[in-house]
Amino acid sequence: MSRLERRSPRRRGEPTTRRDFLNRCAAGASFLAAIGGAGRLDGLGLGRAAENEVLPKHVTPETLRAVQKGLDYLASQQADDGSWITGGGQVYPVAMTGLAGTALLAHGDSPTRGKYAKSVQGAVEYLVRCATPTGLITGPSQDGGIPMHGHGFALMFLASVYGMITKEALRKQVQVAVRKAVALTSQGQSGAGGWTYTPGSGDEGSVTVTQVQALRAAQNAGFLVPRAVIEEAVKYLEKCRTLEGGIQYSLSSPTGPRLPISAAAVATLYNAGQFEGAIATDCLKYVWDKFQAAEGWDKGDGHAYYSHLYASQGFYMAGDQYWDKYFPAARDQLLGQQNPDGSWNGDGIGEVYGTSIAVIILQLPFKFLPVFQR
């Protein structure tokens, strides 16, 4: 038995190692395909025991089918150049490609393995071509003139996929792109510690959290990220904290807490290692109270998919006392919102945006991406 196994005893119903878990998931998927779908498990007399052996807690066969349809939809919408230029990608192709690629990685696929390997490979190649000499990852349209959002999502994706790339030439290209992107983000931080839509031009909460999460993904992949940059970003969020415990839009806009940005801040603070700090504790309480106060999908302040994308990560990393109450309801709401073609239209931005967020949330329990893990 390895040291890892000795330190982490297997609980009942869980595989002994990560490799064992992946093998069981693959075997389960093959079995479900062979019998014509997960819905026939009970009919064959296998009951819930077989489902629980394969699936993480709260993930149902219906969830798997919804995720599969969503990923199939994303794959069908990818352009020949590897980008997503529909469903929100018309204006934000780099951001949508980064998000869609991350959704595929959350399924456990890589550029060389899995059903969506070709789509992952295409996304990598497209975003590498979007890497500019300055380090900014953006296209000719500058993602609607606000390139830092797309830059953050693209950097997170490329950093997350870097260790899976086996082609040496492409791996080197990604390595260079990520290093330059980290440098661009670090140099583009404002004096107050945040970021805004273009490098070095100011700061606001939503872009700030995107950059911090991207930097964490790069750090997870072994890239050097200046510690001072993360520390200043945490200080920026502290400066933006309101009396309610949430986060306001920007340091220069004291208009009260914004739920979407506060939810994003929780996940970002955890990514930055701030699990026990007062700001993370207060912000989590603010977001949790807001989510508990409203039963519907939209918890207030608009941008519901954006709010859930980050709140789900925060609740998952905060522990089962939050996750066990949050996920079953969110799961069922998402399943009810899925379109017949497998897509979700998120926040009116488009189907690629909504579908990417939905399947990322639904796949969090599988723990394929380090940046989303507890």
Sequence and secondary structure as in RCSB ss.txt:
>XXXX:A:sequence
MSRLERRSPRRRGEPTTRRDFLNRCAAGASFLAAIGGAGRLDGLGLGRAAENEVLPKHVTPETLRAVQKGLDYLA
SQQADDGSWITGGGQVYPVAMTGLAGTALLAHGDSPTRGKYAKSVQGAVEYLVRCATPTGLITGPSQDGGIPMHG
HGFALMFLASVYGMITKEALRKQVQVAVRKAVALTSQGQSGAGGWTYTPGSGDEGSVTVTQVQALRAAQNAGFLV
PRAVIEEAVKYLEKCRTLEGGIQYSLSSPTGPRLPISAAAVATLYNAGQFEGAIATDCLKYVWDKFQAAEGWDKG
DGHAYYSHLYASQGFYMAGDQYWDKYFPAARDQLLGQQNPDGSWNGDGIGEVYGTSIAVIILQLPFKFLPVFQR
>XXXX:A:secstr
  HHHHHS   TTS SSHHHHHHHHHHHHHHHHHHTSGGGTGGGT HHHHHHHHS TT  HHHHHHHHHHHHHHH
HH  TTS   STTTTT HHHHHHHHHHHHHTTT  SSSSTTHHHHHHHHHHHHHTB TTS B  TTHHHH HHHH
HHHHHHHHHHHHTT   HHHHHHHHHHHHHHHHHHHHT  TTS B SSTTS  BHHHHHHHHHHHHHHHHTT   
 HHHHHHHHHHHHHTB TTSSBEEETTEEEEE HHHHHHHHHHHHHTT SSSHHHHHHHHHHHHHHHH  SS  S
SS HHHHHHHHHHHHHHH HHHHHHHHHHHHHHHHHH  TTS   BTTTBHHHHHHHHHHHHHGGG  SGGG  
